[in-house]
Amino acid sequence: MALQKLRDYFGETNREHFIQMLDNKVHVVEKLAASSFHVKRDDMHNKYYKSASTVAMDIVDRTIVRFYENAIRHFQGLSPETKNEMPKDWKFGFDYLTDGETPNFKYSLLPKNNLVLTHIQVLNPQTGKVTKVIRDTQVLEKWAKKLDVQNPPVVFEGNLAHDQKEELLKLLEMNDKAFEAKYSERSFTRDLYNIFNRNVRQSALNESLDEEIDGLIVSFIDGKSMKSFKLEDFRRKAEA
């Protein structure tokens, strides 16, 4: 299910409630225009899943859809020690990109071994249902290194400073006409990144902040509860 746009949520909710939400811990990651791919360790060999499917790909799927073969070969080539370290009740989730030319965006770089670790699903051993989703940056970076793939594209995590909140509110309050006037010749990507992390000089897969990105996923964490939204170019039309 597609994430709600942060601008839409801001327009629909009470302003004071939104400002209070900004006091929560915030986790911001770049959303890549990539395919979803999952891997789970099995007794005999790994199981591979395309997109959000809960059914592992079989040989017929792999024959028909050869798109995922590079990713599968990468995991087949991992050392036995690394494979054995993968917990059997964990399902590793990745963004998978083999070409910098996507239908809507152009990237100048490709992720390490074409894979970016984005999350880990912890499954109930009896039912196979997801009981928890791990998005902790340190855990993901540890496993990205073990699996020889790219780290999650985290832009910011922590509590927003006063000026960051003010810049975000100023952006969300901007109407379509003002947005078009400001960003007709100015990089929205650069301003977006600068709200959350002024030290970043390039996006996840582009060598500068002047190229368009799919957007950022902004999550607000309140205890065990997390609300996530997509922050993207306001001029972008919803796909039919």
C-alpha positions as CSV (number, residue, x, y, z in Angstrom):
1,M,0.0,0.0,0.0
2,A,1.3,3.4,-1.0
3,L,2.4,5.7,1.8
4,Q,0.3,8.8,2.4
5,K,2.0,12.0,1.3
6,L,3.3,14.1,4.2
7,R,1.9,17.3,2.6
8,D,-1.6,15.7,2.3
9,Y,-1.5,14.7,6.0
10,F,-0.4,18.1,7.0
11,G,-3.3,19.7,5.1
12,E,-5.8,17.3,6.7
13,T,-4.7,17.3,10.3
14,N,-4.8,19.8,13.1
15,R,-1.8,22.1,12.9
16,E,-1.1,22.0,16.6
17,H,-1.3,18.2,16.5
18,F,1.2,18.1,13.6
19,I,3.6,20.4,15.5
20,Q,3.4,18.1,18.5
21,M,4.2,15.1,16.3
22,L,7.4,16.9,15.2
23,D,8.7,16.5,18.8
24,N,8.8,12.7,18.3
25,K,11.9,10.9,17.2
26,V,12.2,11.2,13.4
27,H,13.7,8.7,11.0
28,V,14.3,9.9,7.4
29,V,15.4,7.6,4.5
30,E,15.5,8.2,0.8
31,K,12.9,6.3,-1.2
32,L,14.5,4.6,-4.2
33,A,12.7,3.9,-7.4
34,A,13.6,0.2,-7.2
35,S,12.1,-3.3,-7.2
36,S,11.4,-5.0,-3.9
37,F,13.3,-8.3,-3.2
38,H,13.4,-10.5,-0.1
39,V,15.6,-13.4,1.1
40,K,15.0,-15.9,3.8
41,R,17.4,-18.7,5.0
42,D,16.0,-22.2,4.7
43,D,17.4,-25.6,5.9
44,M,18.7,-26.6,2.5
45,H,19.0,-23.3,0.6
46,N,17.7,-19.7,0.7
47,K,14.2,-18.8,-0.4
48,Y,13.7,-15.7,-2.6
49,Y,10.6,-13.5,-2.9
50,K,9.7,-10.9,-5.5
51,S,7.9,-7.7,-4.5
52,A,5.6,-8.2,-1.5
53,S,4.8,-11.9,-2.3
54,T,4.7,-14.3,0.7
55,V,5.3,-17.2,-1.6
56,A,8.9,-18.0,-2.5
57,M,9.9,-18.1,-6.2
58,D,10.2,-21.5,-7.7
59,I,12.2,-22.6,-10.8
60,V,9.2,-21.7,-13.0
61,D,9.1,-18.2,-11.6
62,R,12.8,-17.8,-12.0
63,T,12.7,-19.0,-15.6
64,I,9.9,-16.6,-16.6
65,V,11.2,-13.7,-14.6
66,R,14.9,-13.7,-14.9
67,F,15.1,-10.1,-13.6
68,Y,16.0,-11.3,-10.1
69,E,18.8,-13.8,-11.2
70,N,21.7,-11.3,-10.4
71,A,20.4,-10.9,-6.9
72,I,19.9,-14.7,-6.4
73,R,23.4,-15.4,-7.7
74,H,24.8,-12.9,-5.3
75,F,23.3,-14.7,-2.3
76,Q,24.3,-18.1,-3.7
77,G,27.8,-16.9,-3.8
78,L,28.0,-15.9,-0.1
79,S,30.2,-18.0,2.1
80,P,28.7,-20.9,4.1
81,E,29.6,-19.0,7.3
82,T,27.6,-16.0,6.3
83,K,24.6,-18.0,5.2
84,N,24.6,-19.9,8.5
85,E,24.6,-16.6,10.4
86,M,21.3,-15.5,8.9
87,P,18.6,-16.3,11.4
88,K,16.0,-18.7,10.0
89,D,13.1,-16.5,11.3
90,W,14.4,-13.4,9.6
91,K,13.3,-12.3,6.1
92,F,15.7,-9.7,4.7
93,G,14.1,-6.9,2.6
94,F,16.0,-5.1,-0.2
95,D,15.6,-2.4,-2.9
96,Y,16.9,-4.1,-6.1
97,L,18.2,-2.0,-9.0
98,T,20.2,-3.3,-12.0
99,D,19.9,-0.3,-14.2
100,G,20.2,3.4,-13.5
101,E,17.5,4.2,-16.0
102,T,14.1,3.6,-14.3
103,P,10.7,4.5,-15.9
104,N,10.6,7.8,-13.9
105,F,14.1,8.6,-12.7
106,K,17.7,8.4,-13.8
107,Y,20.4,7.4,-11.3
108,S,24.2,8.0,-12.0
109,L,25.2,5.2,-9.5
110,L,24.1,1.7,-8.8
111,P,24.0,0.1,-5.3
112,K,26.6,-2.3,-4.1
113,N,25.8,-5.6,-5.8
114,N,22.6,-4.0,-7.0
115,L,21.0,-4.4,-3.5
116,V,20.2,-2.0,-0.7
117,L,19.1,-3.5,2.6
118,T,16.0,-1.6,3.8
119,H,14.5,-3.7,6.6
120,I,14.3,-7.1,8.2
121,Q,11.0,-8.9,8.9
122,V,11.0,-11.1,12.0
123,L,8.7,-14.0,11.4
124,N,6.7,-16.3,13.8
125,P,8.4,-19.7,13.3
126,Q,5.0,-21.5,13.5
127,T,2.8,-19.3,11.4
128,G,5.3,-17.4,9.2
129,K,3.5,-14.2,10.0
130,V,5.5,-11.0,10.6
131,T,5.8,-10.2,14.3
132,K,8.3,-7.3,14.0
133,V,10.1,-5.2,11.4
134,I,13.7,-4.2,12.2
135,R,14.6,-0.7,10.8
136,D,17.3,0.1,13.3
137,T,20.2,1.7,11.4
138,Q,23.0,0.0,13.3
139,V,21.4,-3.5,12.9
140,L,20.9,-2.9,9.2
141,E,24.4,-1.6,8.6
142,K,25.8,-4.6,10.4
143,W,23.9,-7.0,8.1
144,A,24.5,-4.9,5.0
145,K,28.2,-5.4,5.6
146,K,27.8,-9.1,6.3
147,L,25.7,-9.6,3.1
148,D,28.0,-7.4,1.0
149,V,25.2,-5.0,0.0
150,Q,24.6,-1.3,0.3
151,N,23.6,0.3,3.6
152,P,20.1,1.8,3.9
153,P,20.0,5.4,2.6
154,V,19.4,7.0,6.0
155,V,19.3,10.8,5.8
156,F,18.5,11.7,9.4
157,E,17.5,10.0,12.7
158,G,16.9,11.7,16.0
159,N,15.0,14.7,17.2
160,L,14.5,17.7,14.9
161,A,16.0,21.0,15.9
162,H,13.9,24.1,16.0
163,D,15.2,25.4,12.7
164,Q,14.5,22.0,11.0
165,K,10.9,22.1,12.2
166,E,10.5,25.6,10.9
167,E,11.9,24.8,7.5
168,L,9.7,21.7,7.2
169,L,6.6,23.6,8.2
170,K,7.5,26.4,5.7
171,L,7.8,23.9,2.9
172,L,4.5,22.1,3.7
173,E,2.6,25.4,4.0
174,M,3.7,26.4,0.5
175,N,0.9,26.4,-2.1
176,D,1.2,25.0,-5.6
177,K,1.8,28.4,-7.3
178,A,4.5,29.4,-4.8
179,F,6.1,26.0,-5.1
180,E,6.2,26.2,-8.9
181,A,7.7,29.7,-8.8
182,K,10.4,28.7,-6.4
183,Y,11.4,25.4,-8.0
184,S,11.2,26.2,-11.6
185,E,15.0,26.5,-11.8
186,R,16.0,25.4,-8.3
187,S,16.7,21.9,-7.0
188,F,13.9,20.7,-4.7
189,T,16.1,17.6,-3.9
190,R,18.8,19.9,-2.5
191,D,16.4,21.8,-0.3
192,L,14.7,18.6,0.9
193,Y,18.0,17.1,2.0
194,N,19.1,20.4,3.6
195,I,16.1,20.4,5.9
196,F,17.2,17.1,7.5
197,N,21.0,16.9,6.9
198,R,23.0,19.8,5.5
199,N,26.2,17.7,5.5
200,V,25.0,15.5,2.7
201,R,26.5,16.4,-0.7
202,Q,24.8,13.7,-2.9
203,S,21.7,11.6,-2.8
204,A,21.8,7.8,-2.4
205,L,22.4,7.0,-6.1
206,N,23.2,10.4,-7.6
207,E,26.5,12.2,-7.4
208,S,24.8,15.5,-6.7
209,L,21.7,16.9,-5.1
210,D,20.6,18.6,-8.3
211,E,19.0,15.4,-9.8
212,E,15.4,14.5,-9.0
213,I,14.7,11.7,-6.5
214,D,11.6,9.6,-5.8
215,G,11.4,11.3,-2.4
216,L,12.0,10.8,1.3
217,I,10.2,8.5,3.7
218,V,9.7,10.5,6.9
219,S,8.8,8.4,10.0
220,F,7.6,9.7,13.3
221,I,8.3,7.3,16.2
222,D,6.3,7.6,19.5
223,G,7.3,4.7,21.7
224,K,6.5,1.5,19.8
225,S,4.2,3.4,17.4
226,M,5.5,4.7,14.1
227,K,3.8,6.8,11.4
228,S,5.5,7.0,8.0
229,F,4.8,9.4,5.1
230,K,6.3,10.2,1.8
231,L,7.7,13.6,1.1
232,E,8.0,14.3,-2.6
233,D,7.9,17.0,-5.3
234,F,4.5,18.6,-5.0
235,R,4.1,18.8,-8.7
236,R,4.2,15.1,-9.2
237,K,0.9,13.5,-10.3
238,A,-0.4,10.3,-8.8
239,E,0.2,7.3,-11.0
240,A,-3.0,5.9,-12.5
